[in-house]
């Protein structure tokens, strides 16, 4: 059974979300706005989860899975121009969260789950590395935590509440989306009007 390229995620799908962000008044304190951003993030995580699942099921080989992830990453992580600075910052936050999702997925495809350490330990190590301004190490630890989530370990999102606001908190937020997507890879409805 061959999958058409772009079946997992298309530029058009991303642009639809961005279009909605452009049109809507965005106030992150407001539930509808927060939900739109979360849905956009979860929708991407769901597509990543489908690639991982197909890789696990042998539908995609390693090369194809990585190719699909890279194509999707190019779409989702490319710079988005907004007239509104706040929207720009919000989409930037979503992209930061998703960066960790992509890296964790790629790491999982290439190397499988981290073979030692728990999610909590990795996230604590990441927070410590971030406090020491070693962001590469911090991302590395978050990615390892992500591979464990893909493998079925449980991320306690309560843990994220204890994190200082910063990159690790955003990366953990992405891992949380990925966890949700791995458990229930159903497409987020674009319109629940």
Residue frames relative to the residue before (quaternion, step in Angstrom):
aa qw qx qy qz dx dy dz
X 1.0000 0.0000 0.0000 0.0000 0.00 0.00 0.00
X 0.1169 -0.8275 0.5450 0.0680 3.59 -0.44 1.08
X 0.3154 -0.7454 0.5604 0.1758 3.50 -0.99 0.87
X 0.4549 -0.6710 0.5103 0.2869 3.53 -0.96 0.86
X 0.5461 -0.5816 0.4648 0.3841 3.59 -1.07 0.61
X 0.7837 0.3178 -0.2214 0.4857 3.55 -1.03 0.67
X 0.4541 0.6924 -0.4624 0.3171 3.54 1.23 0.01
X 0.6660 0.5185 -0.3083 0.4388 3.57 1.07 -0.71
X 0.7860 -0.1276 0.1374 0.5891 3.55 0.91 -0.88
X 0.1245 -0.8021 0.5807 0.0633 3.56 -0.95 0.83
X 0.6435 -0.5021 0.4133 0.4036 3.49 -1.29 0.41
X 0.6235 0.5678 -0.3295 0.4246 3.55 1.03 -0.87
X 0.6391 0.5314 -0.3267 0.4500 3.56 0.99 -0.86
X 0.6524 0.4971 -0.3026 0.4855 3.58 0.97 -0.87
X 0.6707 0.5093 -0.3053 0.4444 3.59 0.87 -0.95
X 0.5876 0.5663 -0.3679 0.4458 3.61 1.10 -0.62
X 0.6604 0.4919 -0.3029 0.4798 3.56 0.95 -0.90
X 0.6563 0.5063 -0.3169 0.4610 3.57 0.90 -0.93
X 0.6157 0.5527 -0.3308 0.4538 3.58 1.03 -0.79
X 0.6609 0.4945 -0.3092 0.4723 3.56 0.96 -0.85
X 0.6264 0.5312 -0.3353 0.4615 3.56 1.02 -0.75
X 0.6402 0.5324 -0.3237 0.4492 3.56 1.01 -0.87
X 0.7119 0.4857 -0.2673 0.4312 3.55 0.88 -0.98
X 0.7470 0.4550 -0.2434 0.4192 3.54 0.88 -0.92
X 0.4917 -0.5824 0.5500 0.3413 3.48 -1.27 0.52
X 0.1163 -0.8264 0.5477 0.0606 3.59 -0.57 1.03
X 0.0833 0.7526 -0.6482 0.0804 3.48 -0.86 1.08
X 0.3628 -0.7852 0.4526 0.2168 3.59 -0.20 1.27
X 0.6009 0.5521 -0.3642 0.4488 3.57 1.22 -0.41
X 0.6677 0.5123 -0.2957 0.4520 3.55 1.22 -0.44
X 0.5777 -0.6534 0.3567 0.3347 3.54 -0.84 0.98
X 0.6686 0.5149 -0.3246 0.4271 3.61 0.85 -0.90
X 0.6548 0.5076 -0.3110 0.4657 3.55 0.99 -0.84
X 0.6459 0.5139 -0.3184 0.4662 3.53 0.93 -0.94
X 0.6608 0.5150 -0.3149 0.4460 3.58 0.96 -0.84
X 0.6188 0.5466 -0.3493 0.4430 3.58 0.98 -0.80
X 0.6741 0.4882 -0.2954 0.4691 3.58 0.90 -0.92
X 0.6615 0.5042 -0.3067 0.4628 3.55 0.98 -0.87
X 0.6475 0.5223 -0.3215 0.4523 3.59 0.97 -0.83
X 0.6165 0.5402 -0.3317 0.4670 3.54 1.03 -0.85
X 0.6792 0.4844 -0.2819 0.4739 3.57 0.92 -0.95
X 0.6781 0.4917 -0.2970 0.4585 3.58 0.88 -0.95
X 0.6115 0.5641 -0.3473 0.4327 3.57 1.03 -0.78
X 0.6582 0.4849 -0.3014 0.4907 3.57 1.01 -0.81
X 0.6468 0.5227 -0.3189 0.4546 3.58 0.95 -0.89
X 0.6176 0.5466 -0.3410 0.4512 3.59 1.07 -0.73
X 0.6471 0.5061 -0.3222 0.4704 3.58 0.97 -0.83
X 0.6263 0.5195 -0.3298 0.4787 3.59 1.04 -0.78
X 0.6444 0.5302 -0.3187 0.4496 3.59 0.94 -0.91
X 0.6472 0.5224 -0.3253 0.4498 3.60 1.01 -0.78
X 0.6242 0.5214 -0.3394 0.4725 3.58 1.04 -0.77
X 0.6651 0.5014 -0.3103 0.4582 3.60 0.89 -0.93
X 0.6502 0.5191 -0.3160 0.4560 3.57 0.95 -0.90
X 0.6708 0.4844 -0.3023 0.4733 3.59 0.92 -0.87
X 0.6066 0.5294 -0.3478 0.4805 3.57 1.13 -0.64
X 0.6586 0.5111 -0.2990 0.4644 3.59 0.92 -0.94
X 0.7166 0.4450 -0.2440 0.4784 3.56 1.03 -0.82
X 0.5370 -0.6575 0.3958 0.3503 3.57 1.26 0.02
X 0.4171 0.6896 -0.4857 0.3385 3.60 1.23 0.24
X 0.7630 0.2084 -0.1104 0.6018 3.58 1.10 -0.79
X 0.3229 -0.6965 0.5867 0.2576 3.56 -1.04 0.66
X 0.7525 -0.4080 0.2539 0.4503 3.56 -1.30 0.21
X 0.6783 0.5138 -0.3008 0.4307 3.56 0.84 -1.00
X 0.6672 0.4942 -0.3007 0.4693 3.58 0.93 -0.90
X 0.6456 0.5263 -0.3258 0.4473 3.57 0.93 -0.93
X 0.6731 0.4825 -0.3007 0.4730 3.58 0.90 -0.92
X 0.6253 0.5452 -0.3298 0.4505 3.59 1.03 -0.78
X 0.6543 0.5054 -0.3056 0.4723 3.57 0.97 -0.91
X 0.6590 0.5069 -0.3103 0.4609 3.58 0.94 -0.89
X 0.6602 0.5111 -0.3135 0.4523 3.58 0.97 -0.86
X 0.6359 0.5294 -0.3300 0.4543 3.58 0.95 -0.87
X 0.6813 0.4992 -0.2819 0.4552 3.51 0.93 -0.96
X 0.6269 0.5491 -0.3180 0.4521 3.53 1.05 -0.85
X 0.6301 0.5447 -0.3342 0.4411 3.56 1.00 -0.81
X 0.6556 0.5058 -0.3001 0.4736 3.55 1.02 -0.86
X 0.7708 0.4316 -0.2056 0.4211 3.54 0.66 -1.20
X 0.7593 0.3837 -0.2207 0.4770 3.57 1.00 -0.71
X 0.4611 0.6619 -0.4824 0.3414 3.59 1.19 0.13
X 0.6166 -0.6019 0.3590 0.3586 3.54 -1.08 0.73
X 0.1957 -0.7678 0.6019 0.0991 3.54 -0.97 0.91
X 0.2532 -0.7724 0.5646 0.1434 3.57 -0.80 1.01
X 0.0050 0.7734 -0.6338 0.0118 3.55 -0.85 0.98
X 0.4837 -0.6284 0.5115 0.3310 3.56 -1.11 0.64
X 0.7086 0.4467 -0.2352 0.4929 3.50 1.10 -0.83
X 0.4292 -0.7468 0.4480 0.2397 3.56 -0.51 1.21
X 0.6458 0.5313 -0.3335 0.4353 3.56 0.97 -0.81
X 0.6347 0.5146 -0.3338 0.4701 3.58 0.99 -0.81
X 0.6132 0.5574 -0.3355 0.4480 3.54 1.06 -0.81
X 0.6734 0.4894 -0.2955 0.4687 3.55 0.96 -0.88
X 0.6527 0.5229 -0.3199 0.4452 3.57 1.00 -0.80
X 0.6732 0.4691 -0.3089 0.4810 3.60 0.90 -0.86
X 0.5861 0.5694 -0.3530 0.4557 3.53 1.15 -0.64
X 0.6420 0.5243 -0.3090 0.4663 3.57 1.03 -0.83
X 0.6402 0.5137 -0.3153 0.4763 3.57 1.00 -0.87
X 0.6661 0.5005 -0.3065 0.4603 3.59 0.92 -0.90
X 0.6196 0.5356 -0.3413 0.4613 3.58 1.05 -0.75
X 0.6457 0.5122 -0.3149 0.4707 3.58 0.95 -0.88
X 0.7078 0.4776 -0.2691 0.4456 3.56 0.89 -0.96
X 0.5232 0.6262 -0.4172 0.4001 3.58 1.16 -0.51
X 0.6694 0.4950 -0.2929 0.4701 3.57 0.93 -0.92
X 0.6027 0.5581 -0.3470 0.4526 3.59 1.10 -0.73
X 0.6786 0.4865 -0.2948 0.4647 3.59 0.86 -0.94
X 0.6780 0.4948 -0.3037 0.4508 3.57 0.85 -0.95
X 0.6405 0.5163 -0.3275 0.4647 3.59 1.00 -0.80
X 0.6465 0.5162 -0.3190 0.4623 3.58 0.98 -0.85
X 0.6642 0.4984 -0.3093 0.4635 3.59 0.91 -0.90
X 0.6394 0.5283 -0.3136 0.4624 3.55 0.99 -0.90
X 0.6509 0.5206 -0.3107 0.4570 3.58 0.99 -0.88
X 0.6585 0.5137 -0.3108 0.4538 3.57 0.93 -0.92
X 0.7261 0.4390 -0.2447 0.4691 3.57 0.91 -0.94
X 0.8573 0.1784 -0.0352 0.4816 3.58 0.79 -1.02
X 0.4748 -0.6548 0.4599 0.3665 3.58 1.23 -0.15
X 0.7200 -0.4363 0.2979 0.4500 3.58 -1.26 -0.09
X 0.6312 -0.4990 0.4237 0.4160 3.56 -1.24 0.46
X 0.3549 -0.7935 0.4512 0.2021 3.59 -0.75 0.95
X 0.7810 0.1515 -0.1662 0.5826 3.57 1.20 0.08
X 0.6860 0.4690 -0.3369 0.4427 3.54 -1.23 0.28
X 0.3444 -0.7266 0.5580 0.2050 3.54 -1.20 0.57
X 0.6876 -0.4501 0.3592 0.4423 3.56 -1.28 0.24
X 0.6587 0.5222 -0.3155 0.4402 3.57 0.85 -0.97
X 0.6599 0.5145 -0.3106 0.4510 3.57 0.92 -0.92
X 0.6616 0.5036 -0.3131 0.4588 3.57 0.95 -0.86
X 0.6782 0.4860 -0.3056 0.4588 3.58 0.92 -0.87
X 0.6192 0.5212 -0.3444 0.4758 3.58 1.04 -0.69
X 0.6499 0.5067 -0.3117 0.4731 3.58 0.96 -0.88
X 0.6355 0.5308 -0.3268 0.4556 3.58 1.04 -0.80
X 0.6514 0.5136 -0.3152 0.4611 3.59 0.94 -0.90
X 0.6494 0.5116 -0.3119 0.4682 3.54 1.02 -0.83
X 0.6497 0.5102 -0.3171 0.4659 3.58 0.94 -0.88
X 0.6441 0.5142 -0.3296 0.4606 3.58 0.99 -0.81
X 0.6297 0.5325 -0.3309 0.4588 3.58 1.01 -0.82
X 0.7119 0.4091 -0.2403 0.5178 3.57 1.15 -0.64
X 0.4823 -0.7148 0.3880 0.3254 3.55 1.35 0.32
X 0.4727 0.6121 -0.4822 0.4116 3.57 1.10 0.69
X 0.1054 -0.8660 0.4867 0.0461 3.54 0.39 1.29
X 0.5848 0.5661 -0.3847 0.4354 3.60 1.10 -0.56
X 0.6601 0.4884 -0.3036 0.4833 3.57 0.94 -0.90
X 0.6334 0.5418 -0.3365 0.4383 3.58 0.95 -0.88
X 0.6629 0.4864 -0.3081 0.4786 3.58 0.93 -0.88
X 0.6222 0.5577 -0.3360 0.4347 3.58 0.97 -0.85
X 0.6706 0.4879 -0.3000 0.4714 3.58 0.93 -0.89
X 0.6476 0.5110 -0.3250 0.4624 3.59 0.97 -0.81
X 0.6231 0.5376 -0.3325 0.4606 3.57 1.04 -0.78
X 0.6398 0.5106 -0.3261 0.4730 3.61 0.97 -0.83
X 0.6227 0.5219 -0.3357 0.4765 3.58 1.00 -0.82
X 0.6434 0.5405 -0.3111 0.4440 3.56 1.01 -0.84
X 0.6448 0.5110 -0.3380 0.4569 3.60 0.97 -0.78
X 0.6322 0.5236 -0.3357 0.4621 3.60 1.09 -0.66
X 0.6233 0.5257 -0.3348 0.4722 3.57 1.06 -0.75
X 0.6295 0.5220 -0.3335 0.4690 3.59 0.97 -0.85
X 0.6839 0.4946 -0.2668 0.4652 3.56 1.06 -0.82
X 0.6592 -0.5546 0.2983 0.4110 3.58 1.27 0.01
X 0.4873 0.6353 -0.4642 0.3787 3.60 1.23 0.01
X 0.4666 -0.7126 0.4707 0.2301 3.54 -1.19 0.64
X 0.2260 -0.7319 0.6277 0.1387 3.54 -0.89 1.00
X 0.2642 -0.7415 0.5944 0.1647 3.55 -0.79 1.01
X 0.3085 -0.7969 0.4855 0.1845 3.56 -0.20 1.29
X 0.4942 0.6418 -0.4320 0.3965 3.61 1.23 -0.29
X 0.5855 0.5972 -0.3552 0.4176 3.51 1.18 -0.65
X 0.6240 0.5645 -0.3285 0.4290 3.54 1.07 -0.79
X 0.6030 0.5794 -0.3596 0.4140 3.56 1.10 -0.64
X 0.6697 0.5023 -0.2991 0.4580 3.57 1.17 -0.54
X 0.5632 0.6240 -0.3905 0.3754 3.58 1.24 -0.27
X 0.5273 -0.5789 0.5138 0.3505 3.53 -1.19 0.61
X 0.5292 -0.5956 0.4708 0.3790 3.59 -1.07 0.57
X 0.4149 0.6873 -0.5109 0.3073 3.56 -0.73 1.00
X 0.7914 -0.3290 0.2127 0.4692 3.55 -1.25 -0.26
X 0.6470 0.5183 -0.3455 0.4397 3.59 0.86 -0.85
X 0.6260 0.5275 -0.3403 0.4627 3.60 0.98 -0.80
X 0.6733 0.4811 -0.3071 0.4700 3.61 0.95 -0.81
X 0.6475 0.5103 -0.3285 0.4609 3.59 0.98 -0.77
X 0.6439 0.5075 -0.3202 0.4747 3.58 1.01 -0.81
X 0.5910 0.5598 -0.3475 0.4654 3.55 1.12 -0.70
X 0.6441 0.5092 -0.3101 0.4793 3.59 1.04 -0.78
X 0.6384 0.5209 -0.3263 0.4632 3.57 0.98 -0.86
X 0.6161 0.5470 -0.3389 0.4543 3.58 1.07 -0.73
X 0.6341 0.5112 -0.3232 0.4819 3.60 1.01 -0.81
X 0.6521 0.5170 -0.3114 0.4588 3.54 0.98 -0.87
X 0.6225 0.5393 -0.3361 0.4568 3.58 1.02 -0.80
X 0.6441 0.5128 -0.3139 0.4729 3.57 0.93 -0.92
X 0.6850 0.5032 -0.2811 0.4456 3.56 0.90 -0.97
X 0.6496 0.5140 -0.3280 0.4542 3.61 0.96 -0.79
X 0.6865 0.4754 -0.2910 0.4670 3.57 1.08 -0.67
X 0.8126 0.0653 0.0077 0.5792 3.56 1.02 -0.74
X 0.0203 -0.8653 0.5008 0.0081 3.56 0.44 1.20
X 0.2847 0.7385 -0.5605 0.2438 3.57 0.73 1.01
X 0.5586 -0.6293 0.4210 0.3388 3.52 -1.06 0.72
X 0.4551 -0.6446 0.5402 0.2925 3.53 -1.04 0.81
X 0.4250 -0.6868 0.5115 0.2933 3.59 -0.77 0.91
X 0.4112 -0.7227 0.4866 0.2680 3.57 -0.74 0.98
X 0.8021 0.1455 -0.0821 0.5733 3.57 1.03 -0.66
X 0.0243 0.7768 -0.6292 -0.0071 3.53 -0.73 0.98
X 0.1775 0.8009 -0.5475 0.1649 3.51 1.09 0.81
